[in-house]
Amino acid sequence: MNFSNTYACLDDIFYKKSRPTPVRNPNLFLWNSSMAEQLMIPNELKHDSVALAQVFSGNQILPGSEPIAIAYAGHQFGHFAPQLGDGRAHLLGEVFDQFGQKWDIQLKGSGRTLFSRGGDGRCALGPAVREFIMSEAMKALGVPTTRCLAVVTTGEPVFRDTTLPGAVVTRVASSHLRIGTFQLFAARGDQQAVKTLCDYTIERHYPELQEEGPNKYLLFIEKVIERLIRLVVEWMRVGFIHGVMNTDNISLCVETIDYGPCAMMGIYDPETVYSSIDTQGRYAFGSQPEIMQWNIARLAECLLPLINADKNKAIDKMGAIIAEFPFRFKQVYMKMMGKKFGLTSFQQEDQKLLFSVLDRLKERKLDYTITFDFLTKSLTSEVAASQMKNELEECFDLWQKRINEQDATSQEVQKLMRQNNPVVIPRNHHVESVIKECEQTGKVTLVENFLQVLRSPYEELPQTYQYQDPPRDGDADYETFCGT
């Protein structure tokens, strides 16, 4: 693999050199062959499971790799932690894929670093499998996301509430730059470091801004806001709940990162929370837009000295941009929801209809994914139409009337709806069942079958029906955990 190490070329205040801690008996558990093809993993490596296990456990460091642990800070549930960093992760370096795009290759669960803060630096098999499943599902759903290349079991136990099998997961990301990375140096008053970091981020992810002169930092915030709005809107489209939207988990390449306590919403309710550590509901499904605005404001604070030497003038400029977030978000969100409802052109008066249907879903405790799937099918299926009529009542009649007013055929409307309404999602009870199977048996058959379905979320394969059922208890007592 031809590594470049541009982040490691920055001043070492941004990272600490750190080598993974070798593990006893690494074995390749899950391998993402399509990702391997994209990354142009050499044939002599990708067809040798023993060699893959050695490399992606951290036991063997490939030539050209310069492992580092990245430094960052962050607000965790609203409280600022001035020093976090990669406590159990090692960035091996960057590689270009077959399309010329640069990717970070990072091991997670690969041992202690200077940022471990008393942790063991390890990862259990369950959270590693969860990240593999969820990131592949999100990719197929069309949501910007980090990916997983491999999961390697370590042959060593991990001690949490119980003793669990250990694993190392290989994460592939456009970068690991976070809002928290900026916060670390802003909190120290190191304006030069913030400027260096921002210039690096712009060069890597927003190169079109490089010729904008001093104005590029304000435009940078604008671009980040635009992309983060689209990211959250995509989460809302498929019912994804991140669960831990701390500033150190918000990526500036704008990909979904950190699949620890994440979950998928079943019964529609904006107040849905599954994360065991989110006791106040800060990161509930419907609160995600508001929290993203809050997080962006924390990034904007870091950049104030780059905007204007006069702090008040910088605040005025940044404040105006941040204040526009709710309006900008609603525009993108409503257009997305319009597509879920099959509206080829969204009109302002459509809001009342859309929100009335969502209110009905909440009132009757209807499943978000199943309802929109059946609404899509109702255009050509009398059975689906009858069910939707029974559940949505007058809302269904109003929706049909609006659809019939459009200058589009039923086939065109249904195609639009299906592009935005999946037939299957990684439902929480199925994710847990697959993880339990992996932990107890060490076999991958169930997870591979699950992934085959999740990689085609907008079409019904012969086995899709096995994973469409909602949980019997409606996820009433379901909890997720961060996995650290």
N, C-alpha and C positions, 0 to 999 in steps of 0.2 A: 504494500500500500504506500502510495506517495504522499506522505504527510507534509503539510506546511504547519507552521506554528506561530501565526501572526500575533495571537494574544500573548504567547510566551515571549514575544519580542518587545512587548511593552515593559515599562519599569516594573520591577518585582514587587512594588507595593500593591499591584493588582492581583497578585497570586502568590502562591508558595509552591516551589518545586516539591513534588511528593510522588513516591512510587507506590503502586498498589502492594498490599500485603499478600504474599502467596497463600494459596489455600491447599488443603490436604489432597483432595481427590476430585478435581474438576471434571464434569461431564456435560456435554452439550445437551440441553433439555429442549429448548425451542430455537428455531433458526428461521429467519425471515429471508427466504430465497429471493423474492422479488426485490427487496431492499438491497440484498447482496449484489444482485445483477446491476442495479442502478448505481451502486457505489463502485462497481468494477473490482470486486474482491477477486484477487488472483485465483485461477483455477486450482493451482497446487495447494491453496489454503482452503478454499470453500468446499472442496470435496474430501477434506481430511478432518473428520469430526474430532479426533484427538488433538490435532493442532489448533483447531478452532477453540476447543475448550481451554487449552493452555493460554491462547492469546486473549480471549474474551473473559477469562477469569482474572487476568492481570498477572498470571504466573510468568508469562513470557512477554517482553516488551519488543514490539516490532522495530526494525531499523527506521530512523527518522522521527519516531515518536518521542515527545518530550512531556511526560506526564506532569500535570500541575493540578492544584486545587485552587479554585477561584475564590477570591475574597468578595464578600458583600455584606450588607446590613439589611434591615427591613422592618416594616411595621407588621407585627403579628397580632391579628385580631385587634388592631387599632393601637397597640402598644409598641413603641420603638425599641428595637434591639440593635444596639450600635455595632455589634460584631457577630456575624453569622458565618457564612462561607460554606464551602463544600466540606462537610464533616465526614462524608462516606462516599465521596465521588472523586474520580480522577479523569480530567480531560486529557485524552491521549494525543489530541491534535486535530487538524482539519484536513479533509480530503475533498477533492472535486469529484462529482459524479459524471455520468456519461453525457449529461446535458450542460456541463460546465458550471453547475451550482456547487457552492462550497458548503460542507457540512461539518459540524463538530462531531467527534466520536468520543463518547464519555462512558466510563464504567461507573455503575452505581452499586454500592455494597462491597466495594473493593478494598476496604480497610480504613484505618484511622488516618487522619491528617492533622495538621496544626489547628484546624477549625473544628475538631470533633467535640470539644466542650464536654468531655466525659463520656461520650457515646462510644460504642464498640466499632463503629465504622462499617457495620455489616447490614445485610438485607436478608429477610426471610424469603422463602420461595413464593409464598402467597402474594405479597405485594409486587414481586417481580412479574408473576404471571398476570396479575391485574393490569399492570402498566402495559404489558404486551397486548393483552386483549383489548383494552380500552383505546389505546393509541391506534391500533389497526382498525377498530370499528369507527373511530372518529375520522380517520383518513378516508375510509370508504363512504362515510356519510357526507363527505365534502367539507369537513371542518378543519381549518388550519391546525396542525398538530405536530409535536415531536413524534418520532417513530422509535421502534425498538428493533434492533438487529438480531439480538440473541439473548437468551437466558441460559446461564450455565449454573448447574448445581455445584456446590463446593465440597460436599462430603463432610461438612462440619455443621454442628448445631448452632442455632441462634437462640439466645435466651431473651424472651419477652415475658408475657404473662405465663406462657408455657414454653416448652422446648420445641423449636421448629426447625425444619431443614433449611439450610442457608443457600443463598443464590447470589449471583452477580448478574445484573441486567445491563445490556449495552444500549445506551440511548443515542439516537441520532437527531441532531437539532441544527437548524440554520445558524444558531449560536446560543450561548448560555448567558447572554447579557440580560440583565434584569433591572427593573426600577431600583431594587435594593442595591445593585452595584453602584449606581450613582449616589444613593443615599449615604453609603459608607464614607465617601470622600467629601461630600457636602457637609456631613455632620462634623468632620474634622476641620472644616474650613479650608480645605485644600482645593482652591479654585483651579489651579493648573491641572490637577489630576482630573477634575470634572471636565475640563475643556478637552484634555487628551482623550478621555473616555468617549465624550460626545463626538469628537472628530472621528475616532475609530468606528463608532457605531454608524455614523453617517456614511463613511467610506464603504463599510461592509454591507449595510442594509438599505441605505437611502442615497446612493451615489449621485442621483440626479440633483441633489442639493449642494454638492460640493462647489459649484460655481456661483452660488448665491451670496457669497461674501458674508458679512456679519449678520445678515438677515436669516442665514441658514438655520440658526438655532430656534428661532421662532417658527420657521417653516417645519423644522424637525418635530416640534410638539404637535403642530397641525397634522402632519403625516401619521404620527403615532396615534393620535386620537382617532383619525379616520379608520386606521386599520383595527384598532382595539374595539371600536364600535361594531365593525363588521364581524369581529371574532365573537363578541358577546351575543350579537344577533343570531349568529349561527348556533351558539350554544342554546339559545332560547328556541330556535326552530326545531331542534331535535330533542329538547327536554333534558339537556345536560346540566348537572349541578357540580360546579368545580369543588366546592366544599372547603377550600382553604386559599382564598384570594388575597393572601398576604402580598405585600409589595415585592417580596423576594421571589414570588411565584408568578410574577407578571413579566413575560418575555418581551424584549424590545424588538425582536424579529417578528413578534406577534404570532406565536404559535401556542397552543395549549400545552402547558408544562406542569408537571407534578400531578400524577394520577393517584395520590394517596387516598384521601377520604372522598373521592368523587363518587357520583352515583347518577342514575338516570331517573327522572321523574316518571312515575306511573300515573296514578290519579292526579288530575290537574289541580294544583293549588300553588299559587305564587309563594306561599309561606313554607313550602316543603324544605325540610332540612334533614339530612341523614348523618352528617358528620358528628361523631361522638364528642369532639372537642369544640364544636360550635354551639355552646350551650345557650347563647343569646340569640341565635338565628341571624347573626350578622351576614352570613353568606347564603341565605335562603335563595331559592330559584329566582323569585321575583325581585330580589335585592341586588342581583348581580350588576345591572347597569349603574345603579347608584354607587356601588362600591368601586366599580371601575373608574367612575368620575373622581371619586375620592383618591384613588391610587394615582391617577394622572396628575392630580393637584400636587401630590407629594413629589412626583418627578419634576413638575414645573418649578417647585420651590428650589430644587437643586440647581436649576439652570438660570435662575434670576440674574446672577452676576454676568452671565454670557449675553443676556438680552440688553441690559443697560447698566451702566455704572451707577446710575441713580436708582436705588432700590424701589422707590415709590413709582417711578416711571415703568420699571420692569414689571412690578406687580400689576399696574393698570393694564399693561399689554397682555400679560398672562391671564389675568383675571377675566378679561373680556372673552378670551378663547375658551377657558374652562367653563364659564357661565353658559356658553352656547351648547355644551354637551347634551343636556336633556333634549333640546329641540332637534339637534342633529341625530341623536339616537332614535328619537321617536319617528323621524322621517324614514330612516332605514328599516326600523323594526316594522312599521306599518306596511311598507312595501313588501317585506318578507312575508308577513302574515297574509297580505292580500294574495300572494302566490299560493300559500297553503290552502286558501279558500278558492283558488281558481280564478281570481280576478286578473284579467289580462292588462287592465289599466286601473290602478287604485285611485279612488276619488275620496275627497275629504269626508263626504257623508257616509262612506263605507265603514268608518270607525265604529259607529253605533252598532251596526250589525255584527261586526267582528267581536266587539267586547261583550255583546249580549250572548253570543255563542260561548265565549270563554266563561262568562258568569254561569251559564247553564252547566258547563262541564264541572265547575267547582261545586255548584249547588247539588248536583246529582252524583258527585264523586265518580265522574267518568274518566276513563283512561285516555291520556293525551294522545299517545301514538295510535291506539286502536281507533279512537274516534275519527282522527283525520285520515286514517287508512280507509275506514268504512265510508267516510264522506267522499273520498276519491272514488271508491268503487260504486257508490250510489248513482253515479252518472250512467252506468251501464248495467247495474245489477238491481233488480227489483227487491231482492232479499235485503241487500245492504240499504237501499232507499227506505224500505219499510222499517228497518231497525233504527235508522237515523231519524225518521219521522216520529217514531215512538219515543226516542230519547230527547230529541231537541225540540219537538213540537212545532210551535209557530216560527221558531228560529229557522227551522229547516225549510219551511215554506218561503220565508223571506229570502233565504239564501238561494233557493231554486229560482225564484223570481229574478233576483239580481243576476244570476248566471245566464238565464234565458234572454236578458236584455243585451247581452254582449254580442258583438259581431265576431263570434268564434264558434266553431263546432264543438260538440261534446267531446270528441276525440282530442281536439286541441286543448280544451280546458283540462281534461283528465291527464293529458301528458304534462301540462304545467304543474298540476297538483302532485302527480307522482314524482316529479323531479324534486319536490320539496317535502313530501310526506313519505318517510320510509315505511316499509312493511314490517321491518324487524329492527330492534335496537338491542344493545347488550343489557338485557334486563338484569336487575340486581340479583334475583334469586338464582338465575342461571349462571351468572358470573361466580357467585359463591359456591354453587354446586361443582362447577368446573375446578375452581381453586382447591376445594376440599378433596376432590378426586386426585388432583396432582400431588397434594401433600401426603395423602394416605397411601397411594399406590405407586407414585413415581412414574405413572404412565401418562402419555400425551394424547392418546386417541380422542378422548372427550374434548380437550381443548382444540385440537385440530379440526374436529367436526364442527365445533362452535364457530371457529374462525372462518371456515369455508362459507358458512351462512352469513356471518357478519360482514364479509368482504363483498357481498352482493345485497345490500340492504334495501334496494329499491325494486328488487324482483323476487318472485316466489320460486325458490328452488324446491325440489321434491321434499327436502328435509326442513324447509323453513318453518313449517307449522310447529315443529317440535320446540321452537324457541319464541313463539309469539304470545304464549299464554301469560296473563298477568299473575302475580303471586296471589295465593288464596287469601292471605290476610291483608292484601293491599299494601304491603310493605309497612304495616302499622308499627312494628317494633324493630324495623331494620336500622342498623347502625354501621357506619364505616369508620375506619381508623387510619391514622396517618402512616402507619407501617414503619416508623423509624425505630 
